[in-house]
Amino acid sequence: MHLILSAPENRPFLEQELLRALPTSVLEPLGDSMLALKAPGSWSEIRAAVGQTVFARQWLPEARSFPVPSIRAAAETLVTELIGCLPEGAPWRLQVEPRFGVADAGRHRCELIRDSVIEQLRKRRRSLLKGLDAVPKAALGDPNLNRACPLFQPEESLVQLLLTSLEVGFLSILPAPGPFTSMGCVSPFPLGEVPVAVDKAAPSRAFAKLAESEQRMGRAIVAGETCVDLGAAPGSWTYQPVQRGARVIAVDRSPLRDDLMRSPRVTFHQGDAFRFVPEAPVDWLLCDVIAAPERSIGLVLEWVRERRCRYFVVTIKFKGQEDYAQLDVLKREMPRWVESFQVLHLCANKNEACVFGTVGDGPLKNAG
């Protein structure tokens, strides 16, 4: 069984996505934000289908029921399993998370279980303890971006214990290189959730979508890079790159906030975001414009086909719920033109999704 998590309001849409991708699968709702998936396909087929879901937050592959009669008993059982399946000395992560009503009680119990696991490892297998959360420094990237939760590395394993009550949960153990090869399906963020960024100095809260996309990519906009921000006003997606020392070509029919219009790092181009073409390729395409979903989808596909940018973050906005299936166009077309991408309903999104990824500098892949 595979366990897939979503935001509570999005579980029905996740179910629809999975049934489109895996028509013969059996889906069982578990609460308001979880689906148990049973499918006859191969591991790679299931991983590909889950990786293309917009509304999935986290995947627990090959999850199984895990009793929690007591904190100590749960820790002892888990450590016994870990000794049998994790290579000694290699890095691994342990995520013990609650997924039931009483948040504080669940969080406290998860913390106690994790502490007990560490205590048991000290007594029974110190070599495994050395690998716990031992992420290589090279994986940490920008210290302001992903030091707290860097992306998976090829040698890392992932252990997820999800409590659905005080007495029972689900356990998923994914040995290396599974987490690395399954990024986009398995999130390095516990429960697949990224805290929504807060900056009262930003022109609006919309900047949080860009901040979260960067975290999920494991790549930040940095000083010296050039961004195009389409539909930029009032400037939230321009504000963040400017704060980092990047240059921004901001395109909109309306001006940005006064301080951004005065910034020497901002070049304002008054005009239609959908008609703008840069004089030369840029580092980042940023777009949070209000438009029909098919227009925003067409825009990002045009930019990546023409290689006008190296990286991109674009919001696809919806008026209702009937157009969500249009995102399947991105899932189908993007692999032909980019090195990597994701289409996700972010924690910071409302009735919208963001597509983000890397176009790359090399020759096109799968563009036949």
C-alpha positions in Angstrom: 0.0 0.0 0.0 1.1 3.5 -0.8 -0.1 6.4 1.4 -0.4 9.9 -0.2 -1.1 13.1 1.8 -2.8 16.3 0.6 -4.2 19.4 2.1 -7.6 18.5 3.5 -9.5 20.6 1.0 -7.7 19.0 -1.9 -8.1 15.3 -1.3 -11.0 14.9 -3.9 -8.8 16.6 -6.6 -5.8 14.4 -5.7 -8.1 11.4 -6.1 -9.2 12.6 -9.5 -5.6 13.1 -10.6 -4.6 9.6 -9.5 -7.5 7.9 -11.2 -6.6 9.7 -14.5 -3.0 8.6 -14.2 -3.7 5.1 -12.8 -7.2 4.1 -14.0 -7.0 0.6 -12.5 -5.9 1.7 -9.1 -7.9 1.3 -5.9 -8.1 4.4 -3.7 -9.3 4.4 -0.1 -9.8 7.7 1.7 -8.2 7.8 5.2 -9.5 10.8 6.9 -9.9 14.1 5.1 -6.3 14.4 3.9 -5.0 11.0 3.1 -5.4 8.4 0.4 -4.3 4.7 0.5 -3.3 3.7 -3.0 -3.2 0.1 -4.3 -2.2 -0.2 -7.9 -1.2 -3.2 -10.1 1.5 -1.2 -11.9 5.3 -1.4 -11.4 7.1 0.8 -8.9 8.3 3.1 -11.7 4.8 3.5 -13.0 3.4 4.4 -9.6 6.3 6.8 -8.9 5.8 8.5 -12.2 2.0 8.9 -11.5 2.5 10.2 -8.0 5.3 12.5 -9.2 2.9 14.2 -11.6 0.2 14.9 -9.0 -0.4 18.6 -8.3 -2.3 18.1 -5.1 -0.1 15.5 -3.3 2.0 16.9 -0.4 3.8 13.7 0.6 4.2 10.1 -0.4 4.8 7.2 2.0 5.8 4.4 -0.4 5.0 0.8 0.6 3.5 2.0 3.9 2.3 -0.5 6.5 0.4 -0.3 9.7 2.6 0.3 12.8 1.2 -0.2 16.3 2.2 2.3 19.0 1.2 0.6 22.3 3.7 2.8 24.1 6.5 5.2 23.3 9.2 2.8 24.3 7.6 -0.2 22.6 7.2 1.7 19.4 10.8 2.9 19.5 12.2 -0.6 20.2 10.2 -2.0 17.3 11.3 0.7 14.9 15.0 0.4 15.9 14.9 -3.3 15.3 13.5 -2.7 11.8 16.1 0.0 11.1 19.0 -2.3 12.1 17.8 -4.8 9.6 17.5 -2.5 6.6 19.7 0.6 6.9 23.4 0.5 5.9 25.7 1.5 8.8 27.3 4.8 8.6 25.2 6.1 5.7 23.0 9.2 6.1 19.3 8.9 6.8 16.4 11.0 7.9 13.7 10.2 10.5 10.4 12.0 10.2 7.9 11.2 13.0 4.8 13.2 12.4 1.2 13.4 13.6 -1.8 13.3 11.3 -4.9 13.3 13.6 -7.1 15.8 15.5 -5.3 16.7 18.7 -2.3 18.5 17.2 -0.4 19.4 20.3 -0.8 15.9 21.9 0.2 14.3 18.6 3.2 16.5 18.2 4.4 15.8 21.7 4.0 12.0 21.3 6.0 12.1 18.0 8.8 14.0 19.7 8.9 11.5 22.5 9.0 8.6 20.1 11.9 10.2 18.1 13.8 10.9 21.4 13.3 7.2 22.4 14.5 6.0 19.0 17.7 8.0 19.5 18.1 6.6 23.0 17.7 3.1 21.7 20.2 3.6 18.9 22.8 4.8 21.5 22.4 1.5 23.3 22.0 -0.9 20.3 23.6 0.6 17.2 25.6 3.8 17.5 26.8 3.5 13.9 23.3 4.1 12.7 22.9 7.1 15.0 25.9 8.7 13.4 24.1 8.8 10.1 20.9 10.3 11.4 20.3 13.7 9.7 24.0 13.7 8.7 23.6 15.7 5.5 26.8 16.5 3.6 27.7 20.2 3.8 27.7 20.3 0.0 24.0 19.6 0.0 23.1 22.6 2.1 23.4 25.1 -0.7 22.4 28.6 0.1 22.6 28.9 3.9 19.5 31.2 3.9 17.5 28.8 1.7 17.6 25.2 2.6 19.9 24.6 5.6 17.0 23.4 7.7 15.8 21.0 5.1 18.1 20.4 2.2 17.1 18.2 -0.8 17.9 14.5 -0.6 21.3 13.2 -1.7 21.9 9.9 -3.5 23.3 8.1 -0.4 20.4 9.1 1.9 17.5 6.9 3.2 14.2 8.1 4.6 12.2 6.7 7.4 8.6 8.1 7.8 6.4 7.3 10.8 3.0 8.9 10.5 0.8 8.7 13.6 -2.9 8.6 12.8 -3.9 8.3 16.5 -2.0 8.0 19.8 -2.0 4.2 19.4 -1.4 3.5 15.7 0.3 4.9 12.6 1.9 4.0 9.3 5.6 3.3 8.7 7.4 3.7 5.4 11.2 3.0 5.0 12.7 4.0 1.7 16.4 3.0 1.4 18.9 5.0 -0.6 18.9 6.0 -3.4 15.1 5.9 -3.3 14.5 9.4 -1.8 16.9 11.0 -4.2 15.4 9.3 -7.3 11.9 10.0 -6.1 12.2 13.7 -5.4 9.0 15.3 -6.7 7.1 12.4 -5.2 8.7 12.1 -1.8 9.3 15.5 -0.2 12.2 16.3 2.1 9.9 18.5 4.1 8.0 16.5 6.8 4.4 15.9 5.7 5.4 17.8 2.5 4.6 21.1 4.2 6.6 24.3 4.0 5.8 27.0 6.5 4.4 30.0 4.7 6.9 32.8 4.7 6.1 36.1 6.3 7.6 39.5 5.5 5.6 42.6 6.4 7.9 44.8 4.2 6.8 43.0 1.1 4.2 44.6 -1.2 1.8 41.7 -0.6 1.7 38.2 0.8 2.1 36.9 -2.7 5.9 36.8 -2.2 5.5 33.7 -0.1 4.7 31.6 -3.2 8.0 32.5 -4.7 9.8 31.8 -1.4 8.3 28.4 -1.1 9.0 27.5 -4.8 12.7 28.3 -4.2 12.8 26.1 -1.1 11.2 23.2 -2.9 13.6 23.6 -5.9 16.6 23.9 -3.5 17.7 26.9 -5.5 17.5 30.6 -4.6 17.7 33.7 -6.7 21.1 35.2 -5.9 23.0 38.4 -6.4 24.0 39.1 -9.9 21.3 37.1 -11.6 18.7 38.6 -13.9 15.0 38.0 -13.6 12.0 38.9 -15.7 8.9 39.4 -13.6 5.8 39.3 -15.8 2.7 41.0 -14.4 4.9 42.4 -11.7 2.7 45.0 -10.0 2.6 45.8 -7.1 6.0 44.1 -6.9 6.0 41.2 -4.5 7.9 38.9 -6.9 10.3 41.7 -7.8 10.8 42.6 -4.1 12.5 39.4 -3.1 15.1 39.2 -5.9 15.9 42.9 -5.3 16.5 42.2 -1.6 19.0 39.5 -2.7 20.9 41.7 -5.0 19.5 40.4 -8.3 18.4 42.6 -11.2 14.7 42.5 -12.3 13.0 43.5 -15.5 9.5 44.1 -14.3 6.7 44.1 -16.9 3.2 45.3 -16.2 0.7 47.9 -17.4 0.7 49.4 -14.0 3.7 50.7 -12.0 5.2 48.9 -9.0 5.4 50.2 -5.4 7.3 53.5 -5.3 10.4 52.2 -3.7 10.8 49.4 -6.2 10.2 51.8 -9.1 13.1 53.9 -7.7 15.4 50.9 -7.2 18.5 50.8 -9.4 18.1 47.1 -9.7 14.7 47.3 -11.3 14.0 48.1 -15.0 10.3 48.8 -15.5 8.8 47.9 -18.8 5.2 49.1 -19.2 3.3 46.8 -21.4 1.6 43.4 -21.9 3.2 40.6 -20.0 2.2 38.1 -22.6 3.9 40.0 -25.4 7.2 40.7 -23.7 10.4 39.0 -25.1 13.8 39.8 -23.5 16.6 40.9 -25.7 18.8 38.1 -24.4 18.1 34.9 -22.3 17.7 35.6 -18.5 18.3 33.6 -15.4 14.8 33.5 -14.1 11.2 33.8 -15.5 8.9 34.9 -12.7 5.2 35.2 -13.3 2.3 35.6 -10.9 -0.1 37.3 -13.3 -3.8 37.1 -13.1 -4.9 35.3 -16.3 -6.9 32.4 -17.6 -5.0 29.2 -16.9 -4.6 28.3 -20.6 -2.8 31.7 -21.2 -0.3 31.2 -18.3 0.3 27.6 -19.4 0.9 28.7 -22.9 3.3 31.4 -21.7 5.6 29.2 -19.6 5.7 26.6 -22.4 6.7 29.2 -24.9 9.5 30.6 -22.7 11.0 27.1 -22.0 10.7 26.0 -25.7 12.5 29.2 -26.8 15.1 28.9 -23.9 14.5 32.4 -22.8 15.4 31.5 -19.1 17.4 29.0 -17.1 14.9 28.7 -14.2 11.2 29.5 -13.9 8.4 30.0 -11.4 4.9 30.6 -12.8 1.5 30.7 -11.1 -1.5 29.1 -12.8 -4.6 30.7 -11.4 -8.2 29.4 -11.5 -11.6 30.9 -11.0 -13.3 27.7 -10.0 -12.4 24.0 -9.8 -13.5 22.7 -13.2 -10.2 23.8 -15.0 -7.8 21.8 -12.8 -7.4 19.1 -15.4 -5.8 21.7 -17.7 -2.6 21.3 -15.7 -2.3 17.9 -17.4 -1.0 19.8 -20.4 2.0 20.9 -18.4 2.6 17.4 -17.1 2.6 16.1 -20.7 4.6 18.9 -22.4 7.2 20.0 -19.9 9.4 16.9 -19.9 10.2 17.5 -23.6 11.7 20.9 -22.9 13.2 21.1 -19.4 15.7 19.2 -17.2 13.3 19.1 -14.2 10.0 20.6 -13.1 7.1 20.3 -10.7 3.5 21.5 -10.7 2.2 21.8 -7.2 -0.5 23.3 -5.1 1.8 25.0 -2.7 1.2 25.7 1.0 1.1 29.4 0.1 -1.3 28.9 -2.9 -5.0 29.7 -2.8 -7.1 28.5 -5.8 -4.0 28.2 -8.0 -0.9 26.1 -8.5 2.8 26.9 -9.3 5.0 25.3 -11.9 8.7 25.7 -11.3 11.9 24.1 -12.5 15.1 24.2 -14.5 15.4 24.6 -18.2 19.2 24.0 -18.2 22.0 24.9 -20.5 22.6 21.7 -22.4 20.9 20.2 -25.5 17.2 19.5 -25.4 16.1 16.1 -23.9 13.3 14.1 -25.3 12.4 16.8 -27.7 11.9 14.5 -30.7 
